[in-house]
Every structure is written in structure tokens, then in C-alpha cells.
Amino acid sequence: MPTLTAPAATDTHGPVLDDDAWDDLLNYIEERQVIPILGPELLRVETDSGPRLLYDWIAEKLATRLNLPTGALPPSASLNDVVCAYLGGRGRREDAYTRIRTILREATFAPSPALRQLAQITDFDLFVTTTFDSLLEQAINDERFGGTQSTEVIAYTPNRVADLTTERSQLQRPVVYHLLGKLSASPTYVISDEDTLEFICALQSEHLTPGKLFHELEHNHLLIIGGSFSNWLTRFFLRMAKRRRLSDPREVGEVLADDHSLRDDLLVQFLHQVSARTRMYSGAEAFVSELHRRWIIRRGPILPRTGGPAPARFTPPEREMADNAVFISYAREDLPAVQKLKAGLDAAGIAAWFDMDRLESGDDFARKIQRNVAKCSFFIPVVSGTTQRRIEGWFRREWNWAVDRTKGMAHGANFILPVCVDQTTETGALVPDEFMKAHWTRLPGGDATQEFTARLKDLLNVRR
């Protein structure tokens, strides 16, 4: 994990990562070895009284909805303060949850710039949030899918184990995991310290732990950004995530970036002495801004469109492949480019299909995919730096099935139409020989050109 300049216990400005440390972190991110864990300090929203943190705003509105007298609350009362004051007045605990749901249902907040910046870092495929709102999900859908609801959302509750639906290496779309529950009219999410205690205890239970998720937390680097945990809860959360003594040698580490931890001398001292792989950074939004800036510089700017037609909207593929559809085969890391490609084909009236969600348990996945390769009109393998790096992968099975199908076709028949979405060259490409005999189309980022869609439409007309 990147090395930070060690701060003194009284340093309130936080350490600075040098260029080598940032490069190390970006390398880990590119290789899908980093999981961001996000907290309420990233939820800055625009209200009638100006920018505020969402949870502070909810606390104020909830106190009004619950008719709490002003004297019952401390100045700048937190959400926990409001809930505790209501319970202390013999209020029903369940009332607070349904009131919060109503408050947020009536609000129209946009995701904060920090959430949008994180959503734009497409190397992040698994997000863990400790908040109950949907702003992170909205940011990812806006930034990656043009507003289409394509992000998978999973929410944990103490009475129902909700785990990742598949291994992380098999994810076909970004996932937002609500570790402390998601907004509901029922008391199934954290709004108080008592709720936090119940969730943490449940997550430690042998039978209530989301095993796939915790395996990923244990074996990947973590960016814990904008959390609101107190001293001991921070220690406990780190220990829970890594599932071993923090002083034990380990290959992965964490960056703790928020607005308060570095002011806690006892926490700073503890982590400095016990958890050498945990580093601290002052300022959640400042950390995200710098991370985003450096990621953009490394990958190249996301250029705004100037004139011309608006980008086509992506629509997730149907579960069943339509007749005469083209089959898009890709590595999961190239999903954003594939979604752009499908949007462009849809806009041109060309039916396209790819396995975005994987099939539900009980379906014979391999048989269904193989059947779709056998019935599609054309096969479009997406070639990229990702496919170069991955010697093994499900997409290679699809490629081999497509090659087998060509053995029953006339010599020179058009069926496999390779598309390259980056600067990968044909020379040395790790693809079947049959791909080298076909004309490659270069569609940077997955943007389907008029020339490509026109050629494909002509081929479809001939095939029909």
C-alpha cells in the first residue's frame, strides 16, 4: 500500500502522499485491488440554506417531524441525538425510520461532486457504503450509464444475510453494497449508535456474515473515505474487515481519509504503533479530488462533446437474446465501453446482446451462452488491453465457441467482427487465429461510428 509521510500526533493537516505513493495506489486501482468504503462526509447536498451534509440536514428535519422540543437537543444535534431524544421521550423507535423515508422521498438532492468523481473512476467495480441513501447509486448510473439504472444494489440487514451474488471477478456491472442497511420504512438500516452496535454484532456472527464480501475486504486494499466512526469503532471496523490482528504482517493495507480521525491523538498513536499498513489522510473530499485528478491524468481526460448528436442512451440487454441479434463478447473490465457500443448499435436499429448480469442460479449458464453464440447473426469480440492481460476468462470460451461455428461456414464468410476499444494492436494480440483473418474495427471507448453501424447493417441485410 502507498507509503505516507508519518504525521506527528498533533498534526491536524494530515500526511501527504508523494508521487510514488500515488502511482502505487493507482496501479492497485487499475488492477482491481482496491475497494472504496464510503461514509456520510461525502454526502454534501445543496439545501435551501446552502450546502450541508445530508445526515445533518436529515437530523434537523427529523426533529421537526417528530415534534421534539428545541430544549431536548444539543446544538447541532446529530441524527443519533435526535433518535435518542425521541426514544427518551417514550417515542416508538419505528416512527423515526418511516419519517426519514418520507423526508428523503420528498427531497430532490443530486449526488455530490465527490461521489461523481468516484463514480467516474471506472476501475472501481465494488463500492461499500455505510450510508442508507441512494446518492452513490445515482452518481454511478449518471456517470457511467447516462442515468439508466444499471448498478446492482445490495443491502445488509441483521436478520437477513445479503451477500455478493457472485465472485467479484465475475461481476458484470458495478455493485453498491449498503453495509449498514438501505433506506426503508422498516427499521432495517442504521440511524443511531444502537443500530450501529446491532449491525456490527450481526456482521461478526458466524451465520450472518456476508462471506463473499468479507473475503474481498480481507484480501484487497481499502479506501475508507468520509466515515463517521469513533475511535474504538474505527479500530473494531478495521479488525473486522481484515479478520486478523492488525499487527500481523499482511500484504494489503488501508487509507483512512476523513475530517476527524487525524485530530484524535489516541487513534493516531494506536494505528501508528499497531497497524503499520493503515495510513491516514486529512479531508475526505480533498482525498477524492486528488485521487480523481491523478486518475484522469493517467488515463486521459474525459472530453465533453461539442456539438453533434447527444450520446445514445444505454439500455441493458434483455434476458433472452432476440432473433438476428449480434453477440458482444467482452471482459468484465470493459463493461463501460461495451455499454456505449450497445447504445450505439441500438440507436442504429441493430439488436445487440451480451451477458451483463450472468444468469440466475439454476440456469445452465454455459449452455445458454453457447446456444446464443450458435444462433447470433454476427459475433463481435471486444479486444483490449484487458483481454491481453487476462490469459483466462469466460470471454475466451465464447471466442472459442464462435471459432468452432465458423468451421461449418463457407470460406471467407463474415461472422466474427473484432472490435478494439483502445490502442491494442493486432500484432501480438492474444486472440484466435481466425480473428486475425477478419477486419478489425477500432472504436475507442466503445463509441460506435456511423461507418461501423452502416457496414453491420449492410451485412445483416445480406444475411437476412
N, C-alpha and C positions, 0 to 999 in steps of 0.2 A: 504494500500500500504506500502511497506517496508519503515522503518524509516532510514533516512540517517543522518550522523553526520552533523550538520549545519555548513557551512563554513563561514568564515569572508568574507566581500565583496571584499577584495583584494586577496583572496586565488585563485591562478591560477592552483592548483593541483587537486582541486575538493574533494568532500567528499568521504568517504569510507563506503561501506555497511558492517555492521557486519554480522556474520554468521546467526543470527536470521533473519535479513532483507533479506538476500539471500534466506534462506529457505522459508520465506513468499512469495517472488516473484516466486520461483519455484513451490510452491503449487498452486498459482494462474495460472501459465502457464499450469500445469498439468490438471487443471480443465477448461481449455479453456476460461479463463477470462482475457487474455492479448492479445492485438493486437500490433504488431510492425509497426511503421511508419518510413520508411527508406528514407534517403536523400543522396545527392551526395558525402558526405565524406566517404561513404563505397565503392565508385567506384574507387578503386585503381587498375590500369591496368599496364601491362608491355609493354613499348614502346621502340623504338629504342634508346632513350636517357635515359632509365631506368624507374623505377616505377613512375607513375604520376596519379593524379586524372583525371578521364575521362573528366570531364567538362573543366578542364584547357587545356587538350590536344585538345579537340574539338575547343575551342576558338582560339587556335593558328592555327589550320588547316583551320578554317573558315575564319580567317582574310586573309590568303593566297588565298583561293578560291574566296573571294570577292574583291581581289586586293586592299586591304586597305593599304595606305602608313604607314610605321612604325611610323612616327611622329603623326599620327592620334590617336594613342592608348597610354594609360598609361603603365608603366612597369607591367608585369604580368597581362595583361588585362584579365578580366573575360569574360564569354560568353555574359553577358549583355553589357559590354563595347564595344565588337565587334559589336553587333547588333545596339546599339545606334550610334556608329560612322558611320556605313553603312547607317542608316536612315538619319543621319545628313548630309551626302553627297548626299542626294536625291536618295538613292537606294530603290529598291522595297522590301517591307517587306517580301513578299512571297519567294524571292530568298534565304533568309537565311535558311528557313526550308528545301527546296529541296536540298540545298548544304549539310546541316547536314546529311540528309538521305543518300546522296551519300558517304559522308565521313565514316559513320558507316557501310555502306554496303560493303565498300572496306576493312574495318578493321576486324581482327580476334581475338578479345580480349576474354580471359577466365574470368569467374567470379572471384572476389577477394576472398581470404581466409575468410574474414569476411562474405561475402554473403554465402559462402559454409557452414560456421559454423551455420549461422541462418537457412539455408535450412535443416540441419541435425536435428534441433530441431523439431521433428515431431509433437509435441504438438501445434505448430503454424499451424493453418489451413487458416487463413486470414492475408495476408500481404497487407499493403497500402504503396505505394511508391510515392514519389514526383519527381521522375526522369522519363525520357522518354525512356530510353534504355531497352533492354530485358535481361540484365545480371542476374537479380534476378530470372526471369522465368527460364533462362538456368540453374542457380545453383540448383533450386528446382528439375527440371527434371533430372539433372545429379545425384544428391544425393539421390533422392527418387525413381526414375523410370528408372535408367540406361540409361538416355538420351532420352527416349521416351517422346514426347510432350504431357504430361498428365495434366499439370497445366492449370487451367482456367484463362484467362487474360481478364480483363475488363478495359476500358479506358474512362474517363470522358472528355467531351468537353462542352463548354458553350452553344453550340447550339443543343446539343443532350443529354438528360438525360440517363446515363447508370448506372444502379443500380445492386446490387447483384441479381442474378437470382432466389434466394430462401432465406429463412431464414438461418442464419448461422448454426443453429442447424441441418439443413437438408443438409448441404454441403457434397458432396460425394468425393471431391478432393480439394486440396489446391487452393486458389484463390489469384491472384495478382491483386490488384486494382490500376491503374495509376490515382491518384487523379488529377494530373496536365497534363494529356494527355500523349499519347504514340507516339513514332517516326512515322512520316508520311511525305510525300511530300507536304502535305497541312498544313496550319497554325493552327493546331488543338492541339498544345502542347506548353508548356511554355519554352521559351528560353531567356526571358528578364523580367525586372521588370514590364514593361507594361503588358506583358502577365499574369504575376502573379496577378496583380491587376484585370484583367478581369476575371480570373478564380475564384478568391476569391469572387468577387462581384456576379458572377453567382451562386456559391455554396451557397450564402446567400439568393438567390431568392427563394420565396415560391414554384415556379413552376419548378425550375431547380435543386433542392436539391435531391440527391440520398437518399431517405428516409431510406431504409433498412441499408445502410452503416452507415449513421449518427446515427441511433438508436444503432448500435453496438459500435460506437466510444463513444457515450454518456454513455453507461452502462458497459463498460469494462475498465480495466486498460490499459494505453497506454505506449509503449516504443518508444519515439521519438528519433531516433538514426541517427546521421550524417546529420541533417538538415542544411540548409543554410539560414534560415530565419533571418532577422534582428530583433532588439529589439522589435519594435512595431508590426511587422508582427508575431513574436512568440507569443506575448500577444493575438493578434487577432485570431491566429490559435487555440490556446488553448480555447479561449472563444467560437469560432465557433464549435469546436469538442464537448465541454461539454454542450453547449446550455443552459447555465445559468451563473449567476455571479460567478466568480472564488472564491469569498469569501464565497459563500453559502456552508453550510455543504453538503458533498457528501461522498458516500461510496467508490468511486474509485478515483484513482489518476494517476499521470504520472511520468515517469523518463525522463528527458531531458539530453541525452548523446551526446555531440558533442565537437568539438575542440575550440569553441569560446565563448559560452554563459557565462561561468563562468568568463571570462575576462571582461564582460560587467557589471560593478558595478550597473548601474541603473536597469538592468533587474534582477540581483540577488536580489537587495533590494526590487523591486516590488513583485517578486514571494515570497520572504520570508515574506512580510507583508500581501499580499493579497491572495495568493494561497498556503495554507498550505499543500495541497496534491500533489503539484508539487515539485519534487526533481531534483537536478542537478548532473551530473557526468561528469568529465573531460576526454574526449577522446572517440570517437565513436568506433574505432577498439578495444581499450583496454576494453571497456564495453562488447562488443560482445565476445571477447576472454574469459573473466572471466565468463560470463553467460554460454557460451558453455562448459567451463571446469567443472563448477559445475553441469550442467545438465548431462554431461556424467558420472560424478562420481555418481550421484544419480541413473541413470538408468542402469549403467554398460557400459563398453567400447564397441565400435563398432569394433569388431575384424576383421582384414583383413584376407582374405582367403589365406591359404598357401598350394599351390598345389591343385590337383584335378581339376575338370572341372570348367570353368568360370560360374558365376551365370547366370541363364536363364533370358532373356530379357522379360520384361513385355509388353504385347500388350493389349490395352484397349478392353473390350468386345464389340462385335458387338451390334447394337441396337436391333436386333432380335435374340432370342436365337436359336441356332442350334438344330436339332433333336438329341436325345440321349445325350444331354449335361447334366452336373451336375450343380446344382444351389447352389451357395455360398451365405449364408445369414450372415450378419455381422452388427456390429455397426460402424458408420462412423469413429469413432476414431481409429478403427483397419484397416483402408484402406491400410496403407503400408504393413502390414502383409498379407492382402488378395491379394494384387498385387503380392507379392512374391509367394503366394500359387498358384495363377492362372498361373504365369510364369512357375512354376514347372510342373503343370498339362499340360500346352501347350507343354512344352518340351517333355513330355512323350506321346504326341499324344492324350490327353484326352481333349475333348471340355468342357470348363467351362464358366459359365456366372454369372454375378452379375450386379445389377443396380448401375453403377458408377455415371452416370450423372443425374439421375432422368429423367423423360420423359418430353418432351416439353409441354407447356400449350396447352390444347385442347385434349390431350390424356387422357384416363381414366386410371390413373396410377395404382390404386388399382386393377382394373380388369385385367390389363395386367400382373402385378406381380403374381396375384393369378393364372392366366392361365399358367404362366411359372412354378410355383410350381406344378401345376397339370400335366404338360407334361414332366418335367425333369426326367432323369434316376435315379439320386440319389440327395439327399438333404444334403448339408454339412453346418450345423450351426457352426459358429465360436464363441467359448466360450472364455471369457477373463475376466480380472478384470473390463473392461469397461462394459460388459454385466451384471456383478454383481452389479455395481453401478447404472445402469440405469433400474429402475423398469418399465418405459415405453419406448417405442421406436418402430420404424417401423419394425425392425427385429423381434420383438415379434409377430407381426401379421403374418409374414412369418412363424415363428416357429409354430404357431397355425394352419395355413393352412396345413403345412406339416403333423402335427399330425392328422388332420382331414382326410388327404388322406390315412394314414395307416389303418384307420378303415375299408377300403374296401380291405385290403390286407390279405393274408394268415398269420396265426400266425407264428412269427419268421422270416418273410421276411425282407431282408436287404433293407432299403431305406434311413433311417436317419443315417448319419455317422458323429457324432460330432467330431470336431477338436478343440483342445485347443492350443492357441498360446502363453501362458505364464504359470505361476505357479498356476493358479486357480485349485482347487481340486474338484473332483466330490462331496465330502461331503459338503453339504450346498449350492451346486450350484443352482442358481435361473434359473432352466430350467424345461421344462415339464417332467413329469414322464417318458414318452416314451424315452427321451434322456438317462435316467439312465439305461434303459434296453439294450442300444446299447454299443458297444465297442468304447471307446474314443481313439482318436489318438492324441498324443502330438507332435506338430510341432512348436517348439519355434521360434517366429518371423515370422512364416508362411513358413519356408523352407520345401518344400515337400521332404520327404525321398523316397529312392528307394522302401523301403518296402511298404510305403503307396500307391505310384503310381502303384506298381505291384499288390497290393491287389485290388485297384479300377479297374484296367484294367481287372483282373480276374472276378470281379463282373459284369462289363459291358459286357464281353463276355457271361457270363451266362444269363444276362438279354436279350441280343440280340437273 
